[in-house]
Amino acid sequence: MKTPLFVTTTLATILASGMTLADDDCRDPVADWQPHDALRQQLEAKGWEVRRIKVDDGCYEVKGLDQEGNEVEAEYAPASLRLRKLEIEYDYDDKEYDRSDDDDDDDDDDDDSEVTSRRSESRTGPDSGIVSGKPSVRIE
């Protein structure tokens, strides 16, 4: 009876500590928050074009453009206006970086005729299967 209780207690402790570590919310008391206009002025002084500031999980979430025209999404602590997280989507003008890959997979969507022709080649092999072009398998 002691073993299942020990395992259950240990498992509950591990899960609780994991949830505590995964918590990334801001915990500043609302009374200590600075107005979001102060954050807007601070970012505009750096050359940002602020499109939106909203509260998400107790943090200020900012979306806009940085001084170089890149799209940014940032998270700030509302009391100290300290940067907590920054995501930048770079806008490359160089042709080397300009690809038609606008989806989330790792393949580029460029129309490379060499790759396309290689994919459409038919392979010759034994033609004894039910499906044309597929070899049959004999199990003994």
DSSP file (Angstrom, degrees, kcal/mol; ACC not computed):
  #  RESIDUE AA STRUCTURE BP1 BP2  ACC     N-H-->O    O-->H-N    N-H-->O    O-->H-N    TCO  KAPPA ALPHA  PHI   PSI    X-CA   Y-CA   Z-CA
    1    1 A M     >        0   0    0      0, 0.0     4,-1.2     0, 0.0     5,-0.1   0.000 360.0 360.0 360.0 -29.3    0.0    0.0    0.0
    2    2 A K  H  >  +     0   0    0      1,-0.2     4,-2.5     2,-0.2     5,-0.2   0.849 360.0  60.2 -72.6 -33.4    2.9    2.3    0.7
    3    3 A T  H  > S+     0   0    0      2,-0.2     4,-2.6     1,-0.2     5,-0.2   0.943 105.4  45.0 -63.6 -50.0    4.4    1.9   -2.8
    4    4 A P  H  > S+     0   0    0      0, 0.0     4,-2.5     0, 0.0    -1,-0.2   0.887 114.4  50.4 -62.0 -35.9    1.4    3.3   -4.8
    5    5 A L  H  X S+     0   0    0     -4,-1.2     4,-2.5     2,-0.2    -2,-0.2   0.912 111.6  47.7 -66.1 -41.8    1.0    6.2   -2.4
    6    6 A F  H  X S+     0   0    0     -4,-2.5     4,-2.6     2,-0.2     5,-0.2   0.921 113.4  47.5 -63.6 -44.5    4.7    7.0   -2.8
    7    7 A V  H  X S+     0   0    0     -4,-2.6     4,-2.6     2,-0.2    -2,-0.2   0.918 113.2  48.4 -63.8 -43.7    4.5    6.8   -6.6
    8    8 A T  H  X S+     0   0    0     -4,-2.5     4,-2.3    -5,-0.2    -2,-0.2   0.914 113.3  47.1 -63.3 -43.7    1.4    9.0   -6.6
    9    9 A T  H  X S+     0   0    0     -4,-2.5     4,-2.1     2,-0.2    -2,-0.2   0.914 113.6  47.9 -65.2 -43.2    2.9   11.6   -4.3
   10   10 A T  H  X S+     0   0    0     -4,-2.6     4,-2.4     2,-0.2    -2,-0.2   0.924 112.4  49.0 -63.6 -44.8    6.1   11.7   -6.3
   11   11 A L  H  X S+     0   0    0     -4,-2.6     4,-2.5     1,-0.2    -2,-0.2   0.905 110.6  50.4 -62.6 -42.2    4.3   12.0   -9.6
   12   12 A A  H  X S+     0   0    0     -4,-2.3     4,-2.2     1,-0.2    -1,-0.2   0.886 110.7  50.1 -63.4 -38.8    2.1   14.8   -8.3
   13   13 A T  H  X S+     0   0    0     -4,-2.1     4,-2.3     2,-0.2    -2,-0.2   0.915 111.1  48.3 -65.8 -43.3    5.2   16.7   -7.1
   14   14 A I  H  X S+     0   0    0     -4,-2.4     4,-2.1     1,-0.2    -2,-0.2   0.927 113.0  47.6 -63.7 -44.9    6.9   16.3  -10.4
   15   15 A L  H  X S+     0   0    0     -4,-2.5     4,-2.0     1,-0.2    -1,-0.2   0.903 111.8  50.0 -64.1 -40.9    3.9   17.5  -12.3
   16   16 A A  H  X S+     0   0    0     -4,-2.2     4,-1.6     1,-0.2    -1,-0.2   0.902 111.4  48.0 -65.7 -40.6    3.3   20.5  -10.0
   17   17 A S  H  X S+     0   0    0     -4,-2.3     4,-1.9     1,-0.2    -1,-0.2   0.865 110.2  53.1 -69.1 -33.8    6.9   21.6  -10.3
   18   18 A G  H  X S+     0   0    0     -4,-2.1     4,-1.7     1,-0.2    -2,-0.2   0.885 108.2  49.8 -66.4 -38.5    6.8   21.3  -14.1
   19   19 A M  H  X S+     0   0    0     -4,-2.0     4,-0.6     1,-0.2    -1,-0.2   0.854 108.9  53.0 -68.5 -33.5    3.7   23.5  -14.3
   20   20 A T  H >< S+     0   0    0     -4,-1.6     3,-0.7     1,-0.2    -2,-0.2   0.906 110.2  47.1 -67.2 -41.2    5.4   26.1  -12.1
   21   21 A L  H 3< S+     0   0    0     -4,-1.9    -1,-0.2     1,-0.2    -2,-0.2   0.825 109.5  54.2 -69.3 -30.9    8.5   26.2  -14.4
   22   22 A A  H 3< S+     0   0    0     -4,-1.7     2,-0.6    -5,-0.1    -1,-0.2   0.569  81.9 107.3 -80.7  -7.7    6.3   26.4  -17.5
   23   23 A D    <<  +     0   0    0     -3,-0.7    -3,-0.0    -4,-0.6    -4,-0.0  -0.600  35.1 165.8 -76.0 116.4    4.4   29.5  -16.2
   24   24 A D        +     0   0    0     -2,-0.6    -1,-0.1     2,-0.1     2,-0.1   0.065  28.9 129.1-119.3  24.1    5.5   32.5  -18.1
   25   25 A D        -     0   0    0      1,-0.1     2,-0.4     2,-0.0    33,-0.2  -0.414  63.6-111.5 -75.5 154.1    2.8   35.0  -17.1
   26   26 A C        -     0   0    0     31,-1.9    -1,-0.1    30,-0.2    -2,-0.1  -0.700  26.5-168.9 -82.0 139.0    3.6   38.4  -15.7
   27   27 A R        +     0   0    0     -2,-0.4    -1,-0.1     2,-0.1    31,-0.1   0.066  32.6 138.8-119.6  23.8    2.7   38.7  -12.1
   28   28 A D        -     0   0    0     30,-0.3     5,-0.1     1,-0.1     2,-0.1  -0.501  61.1-108.6 -69.7 135.0    3.0   42.5  -11.5
   29   29 A P    >   -     0   0    0      0, 0.0     3,-1.8     0, 0.0     4,-0.5  -0.400  23.6-124.7 -62.1 140.2    0.2   43.9   -9.3
   30   30 A V  G >  S+     0   0    0      1,-0.3     3,-1.2     2,-0.2    -2,-0.1   0.810 109.0  64.3 -58.7 -31.4   -2.2   46.0  -11.3
   31   31 A A  G 3  S+     0   0    0      1,-0.2    -1,-0.3     3,-0.0    -3,-0.0   0.766 102.7  49.7 -64.1 -24.3   -1.6   48.9   -9.0
   32   32 A D  G <  S+     0   0    0     -3,-1.8    -1,-0.2     2,-0.1    -2,-0.2   0.500  84.7 119.0 -92.1  -5.0    2.1   49.0  -10.0
   33   33 A W    <   -     0   0    0     -3,-1.2    46,-0.3    -4,-0.5     3,-0.0  -0.307  57.9-137.6 -65.7 142.2    1.4   49.0  -13.8
   34   34 A Q        -     0   0    0     44,-2.8    47,-0.1     1,-0.1     5,-0.1  -0.701  36.5 -91.9 -90.0 152.1    2.6   51.9  -15.9
   35   35 A P    >>  -     0   0    0      0, 0.0     3,-1.2     0, 0.0     4,-1.0  -0.326  27.8-124.9 -64.8 147.1    0.2   53.1  -18.6
   36   36 A H  H 3> S+     0   0    0      1,-0.3     4,-2.4     2,-0.2     5,-0.1   0.728 108.9  68.8 -67.6 -18.4    0.6   51.5  -22.0
   37   37 A D  H 3> S+     0   0    0      2,-0.2     4,-2.4     1,-0.2    -1,-0.3   0.840  95.2  55.5 -65.6 -31.4    1.0   55.0  -23.4
   38   38 A A  H <> S+     0   0    0     -3,-1.2     4,-2.0     2,-0.2    -1,-0.2   0.897 109.1  46.6 -65.7 -39.3    4.3   55.3  -21.6
   39   39 A L  H  X S+     0   0    0     -4,-1.0     4,-2.4     2,-0.2    -2,-0.2   0.903 110.8  52.6 -67.1 -41.1    5.4   52.0  -23.4
   40   40 A R  H  X S+     0   0    0     -4,-2.4     4,-2.7     1,-0.2     5,-0.2   0.928 110.6  47.1 -60.0 -45.7    4.1   53.4  -26.7
   41   41 A Q  H  X S+     0   0    0     -4,-2.4     4,-1.8     1,-0.2    -1,-0.2   0.892 111.0  52.3 -63.6 -39.8    6.2   56.6  -26.3
   42   42 A Q  H  X S+     0   0    0     -4,-2.0     4,-0.8     2,-0.2    -1,-0.2   0.912 113.8  42.8 -62.3 -43.4    9.3   54.6  -25.3
   43   43 A L  H ><>S+     0   0    0     -4,-2.4     5,-2.3     1,-0.2     3,-0.5   0.886 112.0  52.4 -73.3 -39.4    9.0   52.4  -28.4
   44   44 A E  H ><5S+     0   0    0     -4,-2.7     3,-1.0     1,-0.2    -1,-0.2   0.829 104.1  58.3 -66.0 -30.2    8.2   55.3  -30.8
   45   45 A A  H 3<5S+     0   0    0     -4,-1.8    -1,-0.2     1,-0.2    -2,-0.2   0.786 103.8  53.0 -66.8 -26.9   11.3   57.1  -29.4
   46   46 A K  T <<5S-     0   0    0     -4,-0.8    -1,-0.2    -3,-0.5    21,-0.2   0.492 129.0 -99.7 -84.1  -3.8   13.3   54.0  -30.6
   47   47 A G  T < 5S+     0   0    0     -3,-1.0    -3,-0.2    -4,-0.3     2,-0.2   0.537  74.6 143.7  99.1   8.1   11.8   54.4  -34.1
   48   48 A W      < -     0   0    0     -5,-2.3     2,-0.7    -6,-0.1    -1,-0.3  -0.491  47.0-140.0 -78.6 150.2    9.1   51.7  -33.8
   49   49 A E  E     -A   65   0A   0     16,-2.8    16,-2.2    -2,-0.2     2,-0.5  -0.935  23.4-150.3-105.7 104.7    5.7   52.0  -35.4
   50   50 A V  E     +A   64   0A   0     -2,-0.7    14,-0.2    14,-0.2     3,-0.1  -0.648  23.7 172.7 -82.7 122.5    3.4   50.6  -32.8
   51   51 A R  E     +     0   0A   0     12,-2.4     2,-0.3    -2,-0.5    13,-0.2   0.787  65.6   1.1 -96.0 -35.0    0.3   49.0  -34.3
   52   52 A R  E     -A   63   0A   0     11,-2.0    11,-2.4     2,-0.0     2,-0.4  -0.979  48.1-169.6-157.9 140.0   -1.2   47.4  -31.1
   53   53 A I  E     +A   62   0A   0     -2,-0.3     2,-0.3     9,-0.2     9,-0.2  -0.994  25.3 159.7-127.6 124.9   -0.7   47.1  -27.4
   54   54 A K  E     -A   61   0A   0      7,-2.3     7,-3.7    -2,-0.4     2,-0.5  -0.925  41.4-107.7-138.5 165.2   -2.8   44.6  -25.5
   55   55 A V  E     +A   60   0A   0     -2,-0.3     2,-0.4     5,-0.2     5,-0.2  -0.845  38.1 171.9 -96.4 125.8   -2.7   42.8  -22.2
   56   56 A D  E >  S-A   59   0A   0      3,-2.8     3,-1.6    -2,-0.5   -30,-0.2  -0.972  70.3 -15.5-137.7 120.4   -2.1   39.0  -22.6
   57   57 A D  T 3  S-     0   0    0     -2,-0.4   -31,-1.9     1,-0.3     3,-0.1   0.833 128.1 -54.3  55.3  36.1   -1.4   36.8  -19.5
   58   58 A G  T 3  S+     0   0    0      1,-0.3   -30,-0.3   -33,-0.2     2,-0.3   0.518 119.9 103.1  80.4   5.1   -0.7   39.9  -17.4
   59   59 A C  E <  S-A   56   0A   0     -3,-1.6    -3,-2.8    18,-0.1     2,-0.6  -0.823  77.9-109.2-115.9 156.2    1.9   41.2  -19.8
   60   60 A Y  E     -AB  55  76A   0     16,-2.5    16,-2.8    -2,-0.3     2,-0.5  -0.765  32.4-159.5 -80.7 125.4    1.8   44.0  -22.4
   61   61 A E  E     -AB  54  75A   0     -7,-3.7    -7,-2.3    -2,-0.6     2,-0.4  -0.944   8.1-166.2-108.1 124.5    2.0   42.5  -25.8
   62   62 A V  E     -AB  53  74A   0     12,-3.0    12,-2.6    -2,-0.5     2,-0.4  -0.918   8.4-174.4-115.3 133.6    3.1   44.9  -28.6
   63   63 A K  E     +AB  52  73A   0    -11,-2.4   -12,-2.4    -2,-0.4   -11,-2.0  -0.984  35.4  90.9-123.4 139.6    2.8   44.3  -32.3
   64   64 A G  E     -AB  50  72A   0      8,-2.0     8,-2.9    -2,-0.4     2,-0.4  -0.958  69.0 -57.9 174.0-155.7    4.3   46.7  -34.9
   65   65 A L  E     -AB  49  71A   0    -16,-2.2   -16,-2.8    -2,-0.3     6,-0.2  -0.950  40.3-136.4-120.6 138.9    7.3   47.5  -37.0
   66   66 A D    >   -     0   0    0      4,-2.5     3,-2.0    -2,-0.4   -19,-0.1  -0.215  43.5 -83.7 -82.9-176.7   10.8   48.2  -35.7
   67   67 A Q  T 3  S+     0   0    0      1,-0.3    -1,-0.1   -21,-0.2   -19,-0.1   0.676 130.6  51.5 -64.4 -17.4   13.1   51.0  -37.0
   68   68 A E  T 3  S-     0   0    0      2,-0.1    -1,-0.3     0, 0.0    23,-0.1   0.386 120.7-104.9 -99.3   2.6   14.2   48.9  -40.0
   69   69 A G  S <  S+     0   0    0     -3,-2.0     2,-0.2     1,-0.3    -2,-0.1   0.541  72.9 141.5  88.7   7.5   10.7   48.0  -41.1
   70   70 A N        -     0   0    0      1,-0.1    -4,-2.5    20,-0.0    -1,-0.3  -0.601  58.0-110.4 -82.0 142.6   10.7   44.4  -39.7
   71   71 A E  E     -BC  65  89A   0     18,-1.3    18,-3.2    -2,-0.2     2,-0.3  -0.556  42.6-171.7 -72.2 134.1    7.5   43.1  -38.1
   72   72 A V  E     -BC  64  88A   0     -8,-2.9    -8,-2.0    -2,-0.3     2,-0.4  -0.943  22.6-168.5-129.5 149.5    7.9   42.6  -34.4
   73   73 A E  E     +BC  63  87A   0     14,-2.4    14,-2.8    -2,-0.3     2,-0.3  -0.977  22.6 176.6-133.4 122.3    6.0   41.1  -31.6
   74   74 A A  E     -BC  62  86A   0    -12,-2.6   -12,-3.0    -2,-0.4     2,-0.4  -0.896  22.3-147.2-130.1 155.0    7.3   41.9  -28.1
   75   75 A E  E     -BC  61  85A   0     10,-2.7     9,-3.6    -2,-0.3    10,-1.5  -0.989  18.8-173.3-124.8 129.4    6.2   41.2  -24.5
   76   76 A Y  E     -BC  60  83A   0    -16,-2.8   -16,-2.5    -2,-0.4     7,-0.2  -0.925  30.8-114.9-123.8 145.3    6.9   43.7  -21.7
   77   77 A A     >  -     0   0    0      5,-2.5     4,-2.2    -2,-0.3     5,-0.4  -0.667  29.2-140.6 -72.0 127.7    6.4   43.5  -17.9
   78   78 A P  T  4 S+     0   0    0      0, 0.0   -44,-2.8     0, 0.0    -1,-0.1   0.749  93.7  47.2 -70.2 -24.0    3.7   46.1  -17.2
   79   79 A A  T  4 S+     0   0    0    -46,-0.3    -2,-0.0     1,-0.1   -49,-0.0   0.911 128.7  20.7 -82.5 -43.7    5.2   47.5  -14.0
   80   80 A S  T  4 S-     0   0    0      2,-0.1     3,-0.1   -46,-0.1    -1,-0.1   0.574  91.7-132.8-100.5 -11.6    8.8   48.0  -15.1
   81   81 A L     <  +     0   0    0     -4,-2.2     2,-0.3     1,-0.2   -48,-0.0   0.810  50.7 160.4  56.1  32.3    8.3   48.1  -18.9
   82   82 A R        -     0   0    0     -5,-0.4    -5,-2.5     1,-0.1     2,-0.3  -0.677  46.5-110.8 -84.3 136.0   11.1   45.6  -19.1
   83   83 A L  E     +C   76   0A   0     -2,-0.3    -7,-0.2    -7,-0.2     3,-0.1  -0.498  40.1 170.0 -68.0 127.7   11.4   43.5  -22.3
   84   84 A R  E     +     0   0A   0     -9,-3.6     2,-0.3     1,-0.4    -8,-0.2   0.737  64.9   7.2-107.0 -36.1   10.6   39.9  -21.6
   85   85 A K  E     -C   75   0A   0    -10,-1.5   -10,-2.7     2,-0.0    -1,-0.4  -0.995  58.5-170.2-151.7 142.3   10.3   38.4  -25.1
   86   86 A L  E     -C   74   0A   0     -2,-0.3     2,-0.4   -12,-0.2   -12,-0.2  -0.987   2.0-175.1-140.2 127.3   11.0   39.6  -28.6
   87   87 A E  E     -C   73   0A   0    -14,-2.8   -14,-2.4    -2,-0.4     2,-0.4  -0.990   9.3-169.6-120.8 128.2   10.1   38.0  -32.0
   88   88 A I  E     -C   72   0A   0     -2,-0.4     2,-0.7   -16,-0.2   -16,-0.2  -0.968  13.6-158.9-121.1 130.4   11.3   39.7  -35.2
   89   89 A E  E     -C   71   0A   0    -18,-3.2   -18,-1.3    -2,-0.4     2,-0.1  -0.911  25.9-141.7-105.6 104.8   10.2   38.7  -38.7
   90   90 A Y        -     0   0    0     -2,-0.7     2,-0.7   -20,-0.2   -21,-0.0  -0.373   4.0-146.6 -72.0 143.1   12.9   40.0  -40.9
   91   91 A D        -     0   0    0    -23,-0.1     2,-0.4    -2,-0.1    -1,-0.1  -0.902  17.5-163.9-111.2 100.9   12.1   41.5  -44.3
   92   92 A Y        -     0   0    0     -2,-0.7    -2,-0.0     1,-0.1     0, 0.0  -0.714  17.8-173.6 -89.5 133.3   14.8   40.8  -46.8
   93   93 A D        +     0   0    0     -2,-0.4     2,-0.2     5,-0.0    -1,-0.1   0.566  56.3 106.3 -94.1 -12.6   15.0   42.7  -50.0
   94   94 A D  S >> S-     0   0    0      1,-0.1     4,-0.9     3,-0.0     3,-0.9  -0.451  71.8-136.5 -72.1 137.2   17.8   40.6  -51.3
   95   95 A K  T 34 S+     0   0    0      1,-0.2     3,-0.2     2,-0.2    -1,-0.1   0.805 101.7  66.7 -62.8 -29.9   16.9   38.1  -54.1
   96   96 A E  T 34 S+     0   0    0      1,-0.2    -1,-0.2     3,-0.0    -2,-0.0   0.860 109.6  35.6 -60.6 -34.9   18.9   35.4  -52.4
   97   97 A Y  T <4 S+     0   0    0     -3,-0.9     2,-1.1     1,-0.0    -1,-0.2   0.578  93.4 100.6 -94.5 -11.3   16.5   35.4  -49.5
   98   98 A D     <  +     0   0    0     -4,-0.9     2,-0.3    -3,-0.2    -1,-0.0  -0.646  49.4 157.0 -81.7 102.0   13.4   36.1  -51.5
   99   99 A R        -     0   0    0     -2,-1.1    -2,-0.0     2,-0.1    -3,-0.0  -0.862  51.4-123.5-123.3 159.1   11.7   32.7  -51.9
  100  100 A S  S    S+     0   0    0     -2,-0.3     2,-1.2     1,-0.0     3,-0.1   0.067  70.7 123.3 -88.7  25.8    8.1   31.7  -52.5
  101  101 A D        +     0   0    0      1,-0.2    -2,-0.1     7,-0.1     7,-0.1  -0.731  19.9 150.3 -91.9  94.5    8.0   29.6  -49.4
  102  102 A D        +     0   0    0     -2,-1.2     2,-0.2     7,-0.0    -1,-0.2   0.251  46.8  81.5-111.2  12.2    5.1   31.1  -47.5
  103  103 A D  S    S-     0   0    0      4,-0.2     6,-0.1     2,-0.1    -2,-0.0  -0.574  86.6-107.5-110.2 180.0    3.9   28.0  -45.6
  104  104 A D  S    S+     0   0    0     -2,-0.2    -3,-0.0     2,-0.0    -1,-0.0   0.504  83.6  98.1 -89.1  -4.5    5.2   26.3  -42.4
  105  105 A D  S    S-     0   0    0      2,-0.1    -2,-0.1     1,-0.1     0, 0.0  -0.288  80.6-117.4 -79.4 172.8    6.9   23.3  -44.0
  106  106 A D  S    S+     0   0    0      2,-0.1     2,-0.3    -2,-0.0    -1,-0.1   0.451  84.1  96.4 -89.7  -0.6   10.6   23.1  -44.6
  107  107 A D  S    S-     0   0    0      2,-0.0     2,-0.2     1,-0.0    -4,-0.2  -0.696  73.7-126.8 -90.5 140.3   10.3   22.7  -48.4
  108  108 A D        -     0   0    0     -2,-0.3    -7,-0.1     1,-0.1    -2,-0.1  -0.589   8.4-143.4 -81.1 151.5   10.6   25.7  -50.7
  109  109 A D        +     0   0    0     -2,-0.2    -1,-0.1     2,-0.1     2,-0.0   0.156  52.8 133.7-101.1  17.2    7.7   26.2  -53.1
  110  110 A D        -     0   0    0      1,-0.1     2,-1.5     2,-0.0    -2,-0.0  -0.368  64.6-118.4 -65.6 148.1    9.9   27.5  -56.0
  111  111 A D        +     0   0    0      4,-0.0     2,-0.8    -2,-0.0    -1,-0.1  -0.664  38.6 178.7 -89.4  82.6    9.1   26.0  -59.3
  112  112 A D     >  -     0   0    0     -2,-1.5     4,-2.5     1,-0.2     3,-0.2  -0.783  16.0-160.2 -87.7 109.9   12.5   24.3  -60.0
  113  113 A S  H  > S+     0   0    0     -2,-0.8     4,-2.8     1,-0.2     5,-0.2   0.829  88.8  56.6 -63.3 -32.0   12.0   22.6  -63.4
  114  114 A E  H  > S+     0   0    0      2,-0.2     4,-1.8     1,-0.2    -1,-0.2   0.928 110.9  42.8 -64.9 -43.7   15.0   20.3  -62.7
  115  115 A V  H  > S+     0   0    0     -3,-0.2     4,-2.1     2,-0.2    -2,-0.2   0.913 114.3  51.5 -67.4 -42.5   13.5   19.0  -59.5
  116  116 A T  H  X S+     0   0    0     -4,-2.5     4,-1.6     1,-0.2    -2,-0.2   0.914 110.0  48.4 -61.2 -43.8   10.0   18.7  -61.1
  117  117 A S  H  < S+     0   0    0     -4,-2.8     4,-0.5     1,-0.2    -1,-0.2   0.865 110.4  52.2 -68.1 -33.6   11.3   16.7  -64.0
  118  118 A R  H >< S+     0   0    0     -4,-1.8     3,-0.7     1,-0.2    -1,-0.2   0.887 109.5  49.7 -66.9 -36.8   13.2   14.4  -61.7
  119  119 A R  H 3< S+     0   0    0     -4,-2.1    -1,-0.2     1,-0.2    -2,-0.2   0.815 110.7  49.6 -71.1 -29.2   10.1   13.8  -59.7
  120  120 A S  T 3< S+     0   0    0     -4,-1.6    -1,-0.2    -5,-0.2    -2,-0.2   0.458  82.6 117.2 -92.5   0.8    8.0   13.0  -62.7
  121  121 A E    <   -     0   0    0     -3,-0.7     2,-0.4    -4,-0.5    -3,-0.0  -0.405  60.9-134.8 -65.9 142.3   10.5   10.5  -64.2
  122  122 A S        -     0   0    0     -2,-0.1     2,-0.4     0, 0.0    -2,-0.1  -0.811  13.9-140.1 -97.6 142.3    9.2    7.0  -64.6
  123  123 A R        -     0   0    0     -2,-0.4     2,-0.4    10,-0.1     0, 0.0  -0.808   9.5-138.2-101.6 140.0   11.4    4.1  -63.5
  124  124 A T        +     0   0    0     -2,-0.4     3,-0.0     3,-0.0     0, 0.0  -0.767  40.9 131.5 -96.5 144.6   11.5    0.9  -65.4
  125  125 A G        -     0   0    0     -2,-0.4     8,-0.1     9,-0.0     9,-0.1  -0.914  62.1 -31.6-167.1-172.0   11.6   -2.4  -63.6
  126  126 A P        -     0   0    0      0, 0.0     3,-0.2     0, 0.0     2,-0.1  -0.362  49.4-158.7 -60.8 136.0    9.9   -5.8  -63.5
  127  127 A D        +     0   0    0      1,-0.2     7,-0.0     8,-0.1     5,-0.0  -0.366  56.1 110.3-114.6  51.1    6.4   -5.4  -64.7
  128  128 A S        +     0   0    0     -2,-0.1    -1,-0.2     8,-0.1     4,-0.1   0.342  52.1 100.9-108.8   8.1    4.8   -8.5  -63.3
  129  129 A G  S    S-     0   0    0      5,-0.7     4,-0.1     2,-0.3     7,-0.1  -0.274  81.4-111.0 -89.0 175.9    2.6   -7.0  -60.6
  130  130 A I  S    S+     0   0    0      5,-0.1     2,-0.4     2,-0.1    -1,-0.1   0.903 106.0  60.8 -70.4 -42.9   -1.1   -6.3  -60.5
  131  131 A V  S >  S-     0   0    0      3,-0.1     3,-2.2     4,-0.1    -2,-0.3  -0.738 103.2-105.5 -88.1 132.0   -0.5   -2.5  -60.5
  132  132 A S  T 3  S+     0   0    0     -2,-0.4    -2,-0.1     1,-0.3    -1,-0.1  -0.329 104.2  13.7 -59.3 128.9    1.3   -1.3  -63.6
  133  133 A G  T 3  S+     0   0    0      1,-0.2    -1,-0.3    -4,-0.1   -10,-0.1   0.390 103.2 106.7  87.8  -3.5    4.9   -0.5  -62.9
  134  134 A K    <   -     0   0    0     -3,-2.2    -5,-0.7    -9,-0.1    -1,-0.2  -0.931  68.2-128.2-110.5 128.7    4.9   -2.2  -59.4
  135  135 A P        -     0   0    0      0, 0.0     2,-0.2     0, 0.0    -5,-0.1  -0.388  25.2-117.3 -71.5 152.1    6.7   -5.5  -59.0
  136  136 A S        -     0   0    0     -7,-0.1     2,-0.5    -2,-0.1    -7,-0.1  -0.573  19.7-140.1 -87.2 155.3    4.8   -8.4  -57.4
  137  137 A V        -     0   0    0     -2,-0.2     2,-0.5     2,-0.0    -1,-0.0  -0.959   9.8-157.8-116.9 130.9    5.9   -9.9  -54.1
  138  138 A R        -     0   0    0     -2,-0.5     2,-0.5     2,-0.0    -2,-0.0  -0.943   3.9-163.4-112.2 124.1    5.7  -13.7  -53.6
  139  139 A I              0   0    0     -2,-0.5    -2,-0.0     1,-0.1     0, 0.0  -0.922 360.0 360.0-107.4 125.9    5.5  -15.0  -50.1
  140  140 A E              0   0    0     -2,-0.5    -1,-0.1     0, 0.0    -2,-0.0   0.394 360.0 360.0-111.3 360.0    6.4  -18.7  -49.6
